[in-house]
Amino acid sequence: MTERALWLNLCWLTSPALPVGSFAFSQGLEQLFERGSLKNGSDILHYLRFYLQTGLGYWELPLLKRMYQACQDEQWEQLKNLNSRLLSGRETAELLLEEQAQGQALMQLCGKLFTLPPSLQACKLGYVAAFALFAWYSTPVEAKDKLTALELMQAYAFAQVQNALAASCKALPLGQMAAAQVQVQLLPVIEEVCKRALTLDDGDLGTSLPFLAIVSSLHESQYSRLFRS
């Protein structure tokens, strides 16, 4: 498998068309739109940059690196332990539901496309762990050493930005051109954050985004919603 084919494989994994239900969640953004905290592309750019640098870069991304290493070593109990650790950082029922629902959908797809080890066949992994597992199994044996943790982290971060901008286009609404401009401006941020995440020790990992937890909780009682809570 060529490097180009590997990237096409990652493109599929990060596609909004992947049947995991990402379109049903707003990552807390809908409540921010309702409150008027985010009004335009500039606001969303600032918010997503902050989220990448202080949230994703210190929790999901370094854990994804460790999960992918566990897949490479076929250490399935370690993968489950890392999954439990990641779920412990989902601070509201809504954020936990988003992680679990998308993870379950991706695991179902994994089960249909690949032969999983018995210990994982009935396992309910979250989305980040399922993302690592899917990437490992969708890469042919002869090319498994070519897909790096850095590339996988970049793909995951890019997918998260895509999902956030898709929610913004639907609910704000943010124009498609404005969303594209935000995405382009975030590309170097994604690269920087992923490179830093590679270097983090276990003691450096953590997540504390209290404002996200608050708006996610408030989303439950929002009068009118487009997204699940």
Contacts in CASP RR format, 6 or more apart in sequence:
PFRMAT RR
TARGET T0000
AUTHOR 0000-0000-0000
METHOD contacts of the structure
MODEL  1
MTERALWLNLCWLTSPALPVGSFAFSQGLEQLFERGSLKNGSDILHYLRF
YLQTGLGYWELPLLKRMYQACQDEQWEQLKNLNSRLLSGRETAELLLEEQ
AQGQALMQLCGKLFTLPPSLQACKLGYVAAFALFAWYSTPVEAKDKLTAL
ELMQAYAFAQVQNALAASCKALPLGQMAAAQVQVQLLPVIEEVCKRALTL
DDGDLGTSLPFLAIVSSLHESQYSRLFRS
1 139 0 8 1.000
1 140 0 8 1.000
1 142 0 8 1.000
1 143 0 8 1.000
1 146 0 8 1.000
3 146 0 8 1.000
5 143 0 8 1.000
6 139 0 8 1.000
6 143 0 8 1.000
6 146 0 8 1.000
6 147 0 8 1.000
6 151 0 8 1.000
9 135 0 8 1.000
9 138 0 8 1.000
9 139 0 8 1.000
10 135 0 8 1.000
10 147 0 8 1.000
10 151 0 8 1.000
10 152 0 8 1.000
10 155 0 8 1.000
12 18 0 8 1.000
12 138 0 8 1.000
13 131 0 8 1.000
13 134 0 8 1.000
13 135 0 8 1.000
13 138 0 8 1.000
13 155 0 8 1.000
13 159 0 8 1.000
14 155 0 8 1.000
14 156 0 8 1.000
14 158 0 8 1.000
14 159 0 8 1.000
14 162 0 8 1.000
16 22 0 8 1.000
16 23 0 8 1.000
16 162 0 8 1.000
16 163 0 8 1.000
16 166 0 8 1.000
18 106 0 8 1.000
18 109 0 8 1.000
19 105 0 8 1.000
19 109 0 8 1.000
20 102 0 8 1.000
20 103 0 8 1.000
20 105 0 8 1.000
20 106 0 8 1.000
20 109 0 8 1.000
20 127 0 8 1.000
21 101 0 8 1.000
21 102 0 8 1.000
21 105 0 8 1.000
22 102 0 8 1.000
22 159 0 8 1.000
22 163 0 8 1.000
22 166 0 8 1.000
23 163 0 8 1.000
23 166 0 8 1.000
24 101 0 8 1.000
24 227 0 8 1.000
24 228 0 8 1.000
25 94 0 8 1.000
25 98 0 8 1.000
25 101 0 8 1.000
25 102 0 8 1.000
25 163 0 8 1.000
25 167 0 8 1.000
25 227 0 8 1.000
25 228 0 8 1.000
26 164 0 8 1.000
26 167 0 8 1.000
26 171 0 8 1.000
26 219 0 8 1.000
26 226 0 8 1.000
26 227 0 8 1.000
27 95 0 8 1.000
27 98 0 8 1.000
27 160 0 8 1.000
27 163 0 8 1.000
27 164 0 8 1.000
27 167 0 8 1.000
28 94 0 8 1.000
28 95 0 8 1.000
28 212 0 8 1.000
28 215 0 8 1.000
28 216 0 8 1.000
28 219 0 8 1.000
29 38 0 8 1.000
29 164 0 8 1.000
29 167 0 8 1.000
29 168 0 8 1.000
29 171 0 8 1.000
30 167 0 8 1.000
30 171 0 8 1.000
30 219 0 8 1.000
30 222 0 8 1.000
30 225 0 8 1.000
30 226 0 8 1.000
30 227 0 8 1.000
31 215 0 8 1.000
31 216 0 8 1.000
31 218 0 8 1.000
31 219 0 8 1.000
31 222 0 8 1.000
32 38 0 8 1.000
32 47 0 8 1.000
32 215 0 8 1.000
33 168 0 8 1.000
33 171 0 8 1.000
33 172 0 8 1.000
34 222 0 8 1.000
35 215 0 8 1.000
35 218 0 8 1.000
37 43 0 8 1.000
37 215 0 8 1.000
38 44 0 8 1.000
38 47 0 8 1.000
38 168 0 8 1.000
38 172 0 8 1.000
39 172 0 8 1.000
40 174 0 8 1.000
40 178 0 8 1.000
41 168 0 8 1.000
41 174 0 8 1.000
41 178 0 8 1.000
41 179 0 8 1.000
41 181 0 8 1.000
41 182 0 8 1.000
44 164 0 8 1.000
44 165 0 8 1.000
44 168 0 8 1.000
44 172 0 8 1.000
44 174 0 8 1.000
44 182 0 8 1.000
45 182 0 8 1.000
45 185 0 8 1.000
45 186 0 8 1.000
48 161 0 8 1.000
48 164 0 8 1.000
48 182 0 8 1.000
48 186 0 8 1.000
49 186 0 8 1.000
49 189 0 8 1.000
51 209 0 8 1.000
51 212 0 8 1.000
52 157 0 8 1.000
52 161 0 8 1.000
52 186 0 8 1.000
52 189 0 8 1.000
52 190 0 8 1.000
52 193 0 8 1.000
53 189 0 8 1.000
53 193 0 8 1.000
54 209 0 8 1.000
55 207 0 8 1.000
55 209 0 8 1.000
56 157 0 8 1.000
56 160 0 8 1.000
56 193 0 8 1.000
57 157 0 8 1.000
57 193 0 8 1.000
57 194 0 8 1.000
57 196 0 8 1.000
57 197 0 8 1.000
58 197 0 8 1.000
58 200 0 8 1.000
58 204 0 8 1.000
58 205 0 8 1.000
58 206 0 8 1.000
58 207 0 8 1.000
59 86 0 8 1.000
59 89 0 8 1.000
59 205 0 8 1.000
59 206 0 8 1.000
59 207 0 8 1.000
60 86 0 8 1.000
60 128 0 8 1.000
60 156 0 8 1.000
60 160 0 8 1.000
61 153 0 8 1.000
61 156 0 8 1.000
61 157 0 8 1.000
61 193 0 8 1.000
61 194 0 8 1.000
61 197 0 8 1.000
62 197 0 8 1.000
62 198 0 8 1.000
62 200 0 8 1.000
62 204 0 8 1.000
62 205 0 8 1.000
63 82 0 8 1.000
63 85 0 8 1.000
63 86 0 8 1.000
63 128 0 8 1.000
63 205 0 8 1.000
64 128 0 8 1.000
64 131 0 8 1.000
64 132 0 8 1.000
64 149 0 8 1.000
64 152 0 8 1.000
64 153 0 8 1.000
64 156 0 8 1.000
65 149 0 8 1.000
65 152 0 8 1.000
65 153 0 8 1.000
65 197 0 8 1.000
65 198 0 8 1.000
66 82 0 8 1.000
67 79 0 8 1.000
67 82 0 8 1.000
67 83 0 8 1.000
67 128 0 8 1.000
67 129 0 8 1.000
67 132 0 8 1.000
67 133 0 8 1.000
68 132 0 8 1.000
68 135 0 8 1.000
68 136 0 8 1.000
68 149 0 8 1.000
68 152 0 8 1.000
69 149 0 8 1.000
70 76 0 8 1.000
70 78 0 8 1.000
70 79 0 8 1.000
70 82 0 8 1.000
70 132 0 8 1.000
71 79 0 8 1.000
71 132 0 8 1.000
71 133 0 8 1.000
71 135 0 8 1.000
71 136 0 8 1.000
72 136 0 8 1.000
72 144 0 8 1.000
74 117 0 8 1.000
76 117 0 8 1.000
76 119 0 8 1.000
76 120 0 8 1.000
77 119 0 8 1.000
79 120 0 8 1.000
79 125 0 8 1.000
79 129 0 8 1.000
79 132 0 8 1.000
79 133 0 8 1.000
80 123 0 8 1.000
80 125 0 8 1.000
80 129 0 8 1.000
82 129 0 8 1.000
83 125 0 8 1.000
83 126 0 8 1.000
83 128 0 8 1.000
83 129 0 8 1.000
86 99 0 8 1.000
86 126 0 8 1.000
86 128 0 8 1.000
86 129 0 8 1.000
87 96 0 8 1.000
87 99 0 8 1.000
87 100 0 8 1.000
87 126 0 8 1.000
89 206 0 8 1.000
89 207 0 8 1.000
90 96 0 8 1.000
90 98 0 8 1.000
90 99 0 8 1.000
91 207 0 8 1.000
91 209 0 8 1.000
91 210 0 8 1.000
91 212 0 8 1.000
91 213 0 8 1.000
91 216 0 8 1.000
92 213 0 8 1.000
92 216 0 8 1.000
92 217 0 8 1.000
93 220 0 8 1.000
94 216 0 8 1.000
94 217 0 8 1.000
94 219 0 8 1.000
94 220 0 8 1.000
94 228 0 8 1.000
94 229 0 8 1.000
95 212 0 8 1.000
95 213 0 8 1.000
95 216 0 8 1.000
97 228 0 8 1.000
98 127 0 8 1.000
98 228 0 8 1.000
99 126 0 8 1.000
99 127 0 8 1.000
99 128 0 8 1.000
100 124 0 8 1.000
100 126 0 8 1.000
100 127 0 8 1.000
101 228 0 8 1.000
102 126 0 8 1.000
102 127 0 8 1.000
102 130 0 8 1.000
103 124 0 8 1.000
103 125 0 8 1.000
103 126 0 8 1.000
103 127 0 8 1.000
103 129 0 8 1.000
103 130 0 8 1.000
104 124 0 8 1.000
104 126 0 8 1.000
106 127 0 8 1.000
106 130 0 8 1.000
106 131 0 8 1.000
106 134 0 8 1.000
107 123 0 8 1.000
107 124 0 8 1.000
107 125 0 8 1.000
107 126 0 8 1.000
107 130 0 8 1.000
107 133 0 8 1.000
109 134 0 8 1.000
110 116 0 8 1.000
110 130 0 8 1.000
110 133 0 8 1.000
110 134 0 8 1.000
110 137 0 8 1.000
111 121 0 8 1.000
113 137 0 8 1.000
113 138 0 8 1.000
114 137 0 8 1.000
114 138 0 8 1.000
116 133 0 8 1.000
116 137 0 8 1.000
120 133 0 8 1.000
125 133 0 8 1.000
128 156 0 8 1.000
131 152 0 8 1.000
131 156 0 8 1.000
132 152 0 8 1.000
135 147 0 8 1.000
135 152 0 8 1.000
135 155 0 8 1.000
136 144 0 8 1.000
139 146 0 8 1.000
139 147 0 8 1.000
149 198 0 8 1.000
150 194 0 8 1.000
150 195 0 8 1.000
150 198 0 8 1.000
153 194 0 8 1.000
153 197 0 8 1.000
153 198 0 8 1.000
154 190 0 8 1.000
154 191 0 8 1.000
154 194 0 8 1.000
157 190 0 8 1.000
157 193 0 8 1.000
157 194 0 8 1.000
158 190 0 8 1.000
161 183 0 8 1.000
161 186 0 8 1.000
161 190 0 8 1.000
162 183 0 8 1.000
165 174 0 8 1.000
165 179 0 8 1.000
165 182 0 8 1.000
165 183 0 8 1.000
166 179 0 8 1.000
167 227 0 8 1.000
168 174 0 8 1.000
168 179 0 8 1.000
169 175 0 8 1.000
169 176 0 8 1.000
169 179 0 8 1.000
170 226 0 8 1.000
171 226 0 8 1.000
171 227 0 8 1.000
174 182 0 8 1.000
219 225 0 8 1.000
219 227 0 8 1.000
219 229 0 8 1.000
220 229 0 8 1.000
222 229 0 8 1.000
END
